[in-house]
Amino acid sequence: MSSPGLSKAGLERLHETMAGYVTAGRVPGLVLGLSRGGDVHTDAIGTAAGSEPMRPDAIFRITSMTRPVTAVAALLLVQDGRLALDEPIDRLLPELAGRPVLRRPNAPLDETVPADRPVTVLDLLTFRSGFGMILAPPSEYPILAAEQALELSSVGPPTPATPHAPDEWLRRLGTLPLMDQPGTQWRYGSSSQILGALIARAADQPGEAFYAERVFGPLGMTDTGFWVPEGERHRLVPCYEQADGGLAAFDDGGQWEHPRPFPDGGAGLVSTVGDYLTFGQMLLAGGMHRGTRLLAPELVAAMTTDHLTAGQRAEAGPILGGRGWGFGLSVIERPEAGGVKGYGWSGGFGTHWVNDPDEGLVAVLCTQVLAFPGGPGLESDFWTGTYRALGDGATSA
């Protein structure tokens, strides 16, 4: 049985390890947060920009860590009875009804067959909607070239953002066939964006307003949203990318500094380590927050359970890396590098989150350097140091 809390000596070692990456110039700065057994620990290391010290309440572009938040927003509508997991999305998204399916993913757009069944809400949550990312040049896949020409920004990074508002975005997406039969293939990316549009229509209000009213407000996530208010932009850290063996400033186009036409339910949010710790704590507590229930425990259980078949996991490719998939997050059944297990997800702009129910642990790491989930070095050392900080009660190596 795990002992509660965090080890002071372990936290000091974790600080030293993470500070070493700053000293070595691997990242300018970072913020980490751990929560366990009533202990909450936040550590800001390095600088945000120039010589400005990193703040514990620094605001980060959490990109794909938006996806679990979107899943919770959708489940709140399921809880309200405004959506059902097994219902087709056609009722609220008629633009996407009756789409044919490519004979094979790289087929010409006119080589299609009828869909075996409609796409459901569950398909969107589990990323088996029939559309998403293919790790290949658009020149090799007509569907990717068409997506690019339509400026959907649905199968790649969140920059540049699509210039289209949700209704036009859905209309354009609806002109394309599906890549796969609904429910058959896990594909990363656009399912969360479609789900975000579905949430707005089911709630009959703009998506940004629903997230704020039903998720961020009740949880006290005051620094989380689709853009940073003008008075808080000094807390939005600059971001960097690897270049020529060092770091170079990355231009995000300023897209997180003002409202955008399309609120991206897949990668559009900014947040802080403290806010995301609160989100993780709610899930770990089975949907409870400070004595008030936000989400039914059975919906949290469904969200954090692997829904993929063994074949779907094997065919998912390097993004999922053999993990399972729940609703908008990965399920880590066997301990990985550093001992990490449980469920969670990462963002391509250098952010990471895991809940480990066995240990009662919520862990969040936010850096400023663009990296794909599962990147080597800093991330694995973070997990190693985190589990050492759990002390002798930890159940993992």
N, C-alpha and C positions, 0 to 999 in steps of 0.2 A: 504494500500500500504506500502511495506517495506521501511524503511529508509536505505540509503546506509551505508556502512562502518561497523566498529566494535567498540564496547564500550571498552574504556581503563579500566574502573573499572571491566567490565565483564572478560576481558582478565587476569587481575590480580587475580581474583577469580579462573579462570580456572587453572592458573599456580599453585596456592596454592593447589587446589584439586589434580592435577596430581602429584605435588611434594610430597603430602601425601602418595601416593602409593610407591614412591621411598623410603621415610623415613621408611615406614612399611616393606620394603624388598619384596614387591610384584613384582617389576621390578627393575633391576639395573639402567636403564635409559630409556628415550624415547625422541622422537622428534614429535612435532605436528605442523601442519600448517593450517591456515585458510585464505581464500581469499573471499572478498566481497566488491562490489562497489568501486573497485580500491585500497582498503586496503588489504595488504598482511602481515600476521603475522606468524612468525616462532619462536618456543620456544624449546630449547634443555635443558633437565632436567636430572640430575643424572650423572651416569658414563657409559662409554662404556665397559671398562674392567678394573678391579682393581680400581685404583684411577684416571684413565684417564677420564677427563670430556667428557660428550657426546657432539659431535660436531653438529651444525645445518646441516652440509652437510654429516653427517654419511650415510654410504651405508648399506641398509637393503636387506635381501632376501624377496622379496615381494610375493613369491610363487603364490597363486591363483589370486592375483591382476594383474598377467600376462594376464589373460583371456580377460579382456576388451581391452588391447593393441592388442592382437591377433585379436580380432573382428575388430578393426579399420584397422589393416593391411589388413585383408580380404576385408573390404569394399572399401579400396583404389583400390584394383584390380577389384571390381565390378564397381567402378567409371571409371576405365580405360577401361572397356569392356572386360577384360581378364577372368572374372568370371561373372556368373549370379546367383542370389539368388535361382532361381527355377531349375537350371541345376543339373543333376545327377553328382556325384563326379567320376563316372566311367571313364570319358574321361581322367582325369589326374591321377586318382588313380585306375588303372585297377586291382591292387592286391585286392581291396575291392569290386569289381563288383560281382554281382550274389550270394551274401552270403545268405544262408538259415537262417531261424529264429527258435529259440528254441520253442517247444510247450508251455513251461513255463520256467521261468528263472532258476529254479533249476532242470531242466530235464537233463538226460544224453546228451552228445554232439551229439549223433546220432539220437536223437528224434527231428526232425525238420520239418518245413513246408516251402514252397517257400515264399519269400518276396512279399508283395502286390505291391511294387514299389521300385525303387532305392532310396538310400539315396541321399539327395540334399545338396547343400551348406547351405540353410536355416536350414535344420535339424542339421547340425553341429553347426551353430551359436546359435540355440535355445536349444541345448543339447537334441535333440530328434532323435539322429542318430541310436538308437538301441543298443548302447553299452555304458557302464559306470559303476558307482560305485553301489555296493549292500552292505549295512551295515550288513554283516554276515560273519562268518568264512568261509574260502575257502573249508573246509571239507564238508560244507552243500550245496555248489553250484559247480558242476563240471566245469562250465565256469570260475569261479574265480580260481580254482585250476589250470586249464589249462593256464590261463593268467599268473599266478604266475610262472609256470614251464617254460613258454616261455620268462620270464624276460622282460615283456613289461612295467612294472611299470606304467600301465595306469589306474588302478582303486584304487590307494592308494596315500599315501603321496609322495612328490618328492624325498625322500631318502629311499632306494638307487635309484640312477638314472638308467635308462635302459642302458646297455652297447652297444646297437645296434645303428648303423647309420640309418637314416630315411628309406632307401630302404629295409634294412633287417627287420626293425621294422614293416613296412607295410606288408612285405611278411608274417611275423609271425602272425600278427593280422588277415590277410586274411585267415588263416587256421581255424579260429574260427567262429562259427555261431553268428548271432546277438542275443541279449537278448530279443528284442522286435521288433515288426513291425515298420519300419521307420515312424517317425512323431507322434507316439502314446504315448510315455512315456518319461518324463523328467528324465534323469540320469546324475549325476554329473561326471565330470572327463575327459574321454578320447576324447570327441568331440573336445576340444581345441587342444589337441595333434595332432589329425588327421588334423585339420584345419591348424595347423602350417606346416605340411608336404605338404598340398595342396597349401598353399601360396608359398612355395619354388618352387614347380613345375609350378604353374601358372606364377610366376615371372621369371622363368628360371634362378634363382640364389639362392645361399644358403639363408636360412631364416634369419640368423643373418645379412647378408648384406642388405636384403630388409628392415628389421625393421630399421636398422641404416640409410639407405638412404632415406626412405619415411616417417618414423615416428619420430625417435629420432633427426635426423639432422634438419629437418624443424622446429621442436618445441624447439630446443636447449636443449634437454634432454641429456646433455653430460655425465651424470653419470649413465645412464640406459643402460643395455645390458645383455647378457647371461653369462658373467663372468666379474670379476674385473681385470683390467690390473695390472700388477705387481707393478707399481709405486703408485697405489692407494689402495693397499690391507690394508694399515694401517687404512683406513677409514671404512672397512668392520667390522661391530660390531660382537662380538661373540654372540651366542644365547644360550638360556637356556630352560629347561623344569621343570615342577613341579615334585618334588620328596621328599617324606618323610616330607611333610609339608613345604618344602623350595624350593630352586632352585638348580639345578645341571646343569653343562655344558652339552650342547648337541653337539654331534659329527656329523657334516654334511658331513664328509668324504672329506672336502676340495673341494667339487664339483663346488663351485662357484668361485674358484680361477684360473680356467683354462678352455679352451674350452672343451666341452664334445661331444661325438659322435652324440648325439641326442639333438638338440635345442628344448627344451620343451616349446611349445606354451601355455601350461596350467599353468605351475608353475616354469618356468626356469629363470625369470628375477631378477636382482637386480636393485635397484633404490634409490633415495633420496626423502625426503618429498618435496623439492623444485621442482624436476623434475615431480613428480606425481601431484603436484598442477597445473603445467603447462598443463599436459595432461587433468586434470579435467576442467581447464579453457577453453581449446579448445572445449571440448564437450558442456560446458555450453553456449559458444558463438555460438553454432550451426555450429561448424566446422571451425571457424575462429581463427587465431592466429596472433596478431599484424598486423592486416589489410590484411593479406593474407589468402585465403581460402585453407584449407587442405582437408576438406571433405564436400560434399554437404549436405545442411541442411536436406533434406529429408532422407538421409542415417543416419544422427545423430538421427533424429526423430524415424526412424525404430529401431535403436539400443537401444533406451531408452524407448521403448514401450513394454508393456507386451504382449507376443505372446502365452501364455499358456491358455488352457481352464480351467474352474473352476475345472474340474475333474483332470486334470494334476497337477494343483497346490496342490490339496488335497492329491494326491498320491505321491508327490515328496519327502515327508519325512522330517526329522529334519534338513537336510542341508539347504534346501530352507526355511523351517519354515513358509510356507503359503504365502510367497512373490510371486510376479510375476517374470517373467524372460524375458529379452530382448535379446540382443546379447552379451553374455559373462558377463552379470551383472544382478543383481536383481533389481526389480522395487518395491519400497515401497510406496504403494498408501495411506495407513493410517499411521499416526504417530506412531512410536514405542517408546520404553523406551527412555526417554530424549527428545522426540519430533522429533526424526530423521525421515525424509521422503525424497522422491525423487528417486534416483537410485545410485547404487554403488556396491561394494563388498569388501570382506575381504580376508586376507591371513592367512593360518594356522600357520604361524610363528609369529603371533602377530601384523599384520598390518591391517588397516581399511581405507576405503575411501567412501565418499558420496558426491554427488552433489545434492543440493536442489534448483531447478529452481525457486520455489516460493520466496525464500529468496535471490537468486543470490549468493548462498554460495557454495564454495568448501571446504571440510574439509578432512584432512589426519592425521592419527595417526599411528606412527610406534614404536613398542616396540621390545624387544629382546626375549620375552618369548613365546614359542609355545602355541597356543590356537586356538580352533576352532571358526569360525565365530559365532557371537551372544553370546560370553562368558559373564558372569555376571561381575559386579563390575566396574573395570576400564573403560571398553568400554562405559557402560551406563552413568557413571559419566562424561565421556568425552563429550558425546552428550548433556547431561543436561547443562554442563558448556559452551559448544559451543553455544547453542541457547540462553543462558542468555547473552553471549557476543555480541549477535546481537542487544541488546538494545530494546527499546520500540516499534520499528518498526516490530519486528518479528511477523509472523502470526501463529506461533505454540506455544503450552504451554511450 
